[in-house]
Amino acid sequence: MAQEQIIVAGGCFWCTEAVMKDVIGVTEVESGYIGGDKADPTYKEVCSGTTGHAEGVRVTYDSDRISLEQILDVFMGTHDPTQLNRQGNDVGTQYRSAIFPADDQREAADAAIARWNEEHPGQEAVTTIESGDWYPAEDYHQEYWEGEGQRNPYCQAVIPPKLMKLRKSFQKYLKADAE
């Protein structure tokens, strides 16, 4: 098993985490903060929009089961990469669409954005390629959809449509128990 990681940000990390957890080959998804200028930020600080961080997820996956390109295609296809600094009603730079690749992943990240743009004529992704230090989010944000998210009206409104998009557009990448 060849374990690799990629960090992506596509709006609320609860939503991105819920999607990525259902993808074959994904062994862990951790919510956190990246791309800002404050060490060890808190959720409250990131939500204030003053730290420069994005809400992101660090996806650990088995590259023998799914490729980086496939992970990035799922990411690009399950959020709206055309919205600048927002996803739906979540507005602010912390909700930006971004990929935080390691140096050897940069080409794949650029290619994923280009593929999305080619497949969506008349639309253009504003997804950025960035770098930054990773800070895991507080424990209560981890595996949020499986727990508190089931009782959270925001999550109930936003996450199921993203999961449906995953099931409809990326069925071949679904874990067997996610169908």
GIRA-V377238 format. One record per residue. N is the residue number from 0. RES is the residue in one small letter. PHI is phi in whole degrees, 0 to 359 (none if undefined). OMEGA is omega in radians with two decimals (* if undefined). Layout:
n=N res=RES phi=PHI omega=OMEGA
n=N res=RES phi=PHI omega=OMEGA
//
This chain:
n=0 res=m phi=none omega=3.14
n=1 res=a phi=260 omega=-3.10
n=2 res=q phi=277 omega=3.06
n=3 res=e phi=228 omega=3.14
n=4 res=q phi=225 omega=2.99
n=5 res=i phi=218 omega=3.10
n=6 res=i phi=248 omega=3.13
n=7 res=v phi=228 omega=3.09
n=8 res=a phi=226 omega=-3.11
n=9 res=g phi=215 omega=-3.09
n=10 res=g phi=97 omega=-3.13
n=11 res=c phi=304 omega=-3.10
n=12 res=f phi=291 omega=3.07
n=13 res=w phi=299 omega=-3.12
n=14 res=c phi=290 omega=-3.11
n=15 res=t phi=295 omega=3.10
n=16 res=e phi=299 omega=-3.12
n=17 res=a phi=300 omega=3.13
n=18 res=v phi=293 omega=-3.03
n=19 res=m phi=295 omega=3.13
n=20 res=k phi=295 omega=-3.12
n=21 res=d phi=267 omega=-3.09
n=22 res=v phi=266 omega=3.12
n=23 res=i phi=304 omega=3.10
n=24 res=g phi=80 omega=3.12
n=25 res=v phi=280 omega=-3.08
n=26 res=t phi=256 omega=3.12
n=27 res=e phi=202 omega=3.03
n=28 res=v phi=227 omega=-3.13
n=29 res=e phi=241 omega=3.07
n=30 res=s phi=279 omega=3.13
n=31 res=g phi=188 omega=-3.05
n=32 res=y phi=235 omega=-3.11
n=33 res=i phi=205 omega=3.01
n=34 res=g phi=90 omega=-3.12
n=35 res=g phi=251 omega=-3.06
n=36 res=d phi=241 omega=3.12
n=37 res=k phi=241 omega=3.10
n=38 res=a phi=288 omega=3.08
n=39 res=d phi=48 omega=3.14
n=40 res=p phi=290 omega=3.04
n=41 res=t phi=262 omega=3.10
n=42 res=y phi=302 omega=-3.13
n=43 res=k phi=299 omega=3.13
n=44 res=e phi=294 omega=3.13
n=45 res=v phi=296 omega=3.13
n=46 res=c phi=296 omega=3.12
n=47 res=s phi=290 omega=-3.14
n=48 res=g phi=79 omega=-3.06
n=49 res=t phi=261 omega=-3.07
n=50 res=t phi=266 omega=-3.08
n=51 res=g phi=84 omega=-3.13
n=52 res=h phi=283 omega=2.96
n=53 res=a phi=255 omega=2.92
n=54 res=e phi=283 omega=-3.10
n=55 res=g phi=223 omega=3.03
n=56 res=v phi=228 omega=3.02
n=57 res=r phi=260 omega=-3.06
n=58 res=v phi=260 omega=3.03
n=59 res=t phi=259 omega=-3.06
n=60 res=y phi=217 omega=3.11
n=61 res=d phi=268 omega=-3.07
n=62 res=s phi=289 omega=2.99
n=63 res=d phi=281 omega=-3.11
n=64 res=r phi=253 omega=3.13
n=65 res=i phi=211 omega=-3.09
n=66 res=s phi=271 omega=3.04
n=67 res=l phi=301 omega=3.14
n=68 res=e phi=301 omega=3.13
n=69 res=q phi=292 omega=3.08
n=70 res=i phi=301 omega=-3.12
n=71 res=l phi=293 omega=3.07
n=72 res=d phi=296 omega=3.08
n=73 res=v phi=298 omega=3.12
n=74 res=f phi=303 omega=-3.10
n=75 res=m phi=296 omega=-3.06
n=76 res=g phi=271 omega=-3.09
n=77 res=t phi=243 omega=2.94
n=78 res=h phi=222 omega=-3.14
n=79 res=d phi=261 omega=-3.09
n=80 res=p phi=284 omega=3.12
n=81 res=t phi=267 omega=-3.10
n=82 res=q phi=269 omega=-3.13
n=83 res=l phi=277 omega=3.07
n=84 res=n phi=56 omega=3.09
n=85 res=r phi=190 omega=2.89
n=86 res=q phi=218 omega=-3.11
n=87 res=g phi=60 omega=-3.12
n=88 res=n phi=277 omega=3.08
n=89 res=d phi=276 omega=-3.03
n=90 res=v phi=239 omega=3.10
n=91 res=g phi=142 omega=-3.12
n=92 res=t phi=297 omega=3.12
n=93 res=q phi=291 omega=3.14
n=94 res=y phi=253 omega=-3.11
n=95 res=r phi=293 omega=3.06
n=96 res=s phi=267 omega=-3.08
n=97 res=a phi=207 omega=3.01
n=98 res=i phi=241 omega=-3.12
n=99 res=f phi=244 omega=-3.04
n=100 res=p phi=278 omega=2.89
n=101 res=a phi=290 omega=-3.09
n=102 res=d phi=307 omega=-3.10
n=103 res=d phi=282 omega=3.11
n=104 res=q phi=254 omega=-3.05
n=105 res=r phi=301 omega=-3.12
n=106 res=e phi=299 omega=3.12
n=107 res=a phi=295 omega=3.12
n=108 res=a phi=294 omega=3.09
n=109 res=d phi=301 omega=-3.12
n=110 res=a phi=294 omega=3.13
n=111 res=a phi=296 omega=3.11
n=112 res=i phi=294 omega=3.13
n=113 res=a phi=298 omega=3.11
n=114 res=r phi=300 omega=-3.14
n=115 res=w phi=300 omega=3.14
n=116 res=n phi=298 omega=3.12
n=117 res=e phi=296 omega=-3.09
n=118 res=e phi=279 omega=-3.11
n=119 res=h phi=229 omega=-3.13
n=120 res=p phi=303 omega=3.14
n=121 res=g phi=86 omega=3.08
n=122 res=q phi=239 omega=3.09
n=123 res=e phi=222 omega=3.11
n=124 res=a phi=291 omega=3.05
n=125 res=v phi=257 omega=3.12
n=126 res=t phi=303 omega=-3.14
n=127 res=t phi=257 omega=3.01
n=128 res=i phi=255 omega=-3.05
n=129 res=e phi=226 omega=3.01
n=130 res=s phi=227 omega=3.11
n=131 res=g phi=163 omega=3.09
n=132 res=d phi=277 omega=-3.12
n=133 res=w phi=266 omega=3.07
n=134 res=y phi=231 omega=3.10
n=135 res=p phi=301 omega=3.08
n=136 res=a phi=288 omega=3.11
n=137 res=e phi=304 omega=-3.07
n=138 res=d phi=306 omega=-3.06
n=139 res=y phi=292 omega=3.08
n=140 res=h phi=272 omega=-3.09
n=141 res=q phi=283 omega=-3.13
n=142 res=e phi=51 omega=-3.03
n=143 res=y phi=297 omega=-3.09
n=144 res=w phi=299 omega=-3.11
n=145 res=e phi=290 omega=-3.10
n=146 res=g phi=245 omega=-3.08
n=147 res=e phi=302 omega=-3.12
n=148 res=g phi=301 omega=3.13
n=149 res=q phi=291 omega=3.14
n=150 res=r phi=250 omega=-3.07
n=151 res=n phi=265 omega=-3.10
n=152 res=p phi=303 omega=3.09
n=153 res=y phi=301 omega=-3.13
n=154 res=c phi=298 omega=3.13
n=155 res=q phi=299 omega=-3.14
n=156 res=a phi=277 omega=-2.96
n=157 res=v phi=258 omega=-3.03
n=158 res=i phi=286 omega=-3.12
n=159 res=p phi=306 omega=3.09
n=160 res=p phi=298 omega=3.10
n=161 res=k phi=291 omega=3.10
n=162 res=l phi=293 omega=3.08
n=163 res=m phi=295 omega=3.09
n=164 res=k phi=297 omega=3.08
n=165 res=l phi=300 omega=-3.10
n=166 res=r phi=294 omega=-3.11
n=167 res=k phi=283 omega=-3.01
n=168 res=s phi=268 omega=-3.04
n=169 res=f phi=227 omega=-3.06
n=170 res=q phi=305 omega=-3.10
n=171 res=k phi=291 omega=3.12
n=172 res=y phi=257 omega=-3.11
n=173 res=l phi=280 omega=2.95
n=174 res=k phi=295 omega=-3.09
n=175 res=a phi=303 omega=-3.10
n=176 res=d phi=278 omega=3.14
n=177 res=a phi=263 omega=-3.10
n=178 res=e phi=281 omega=*
//
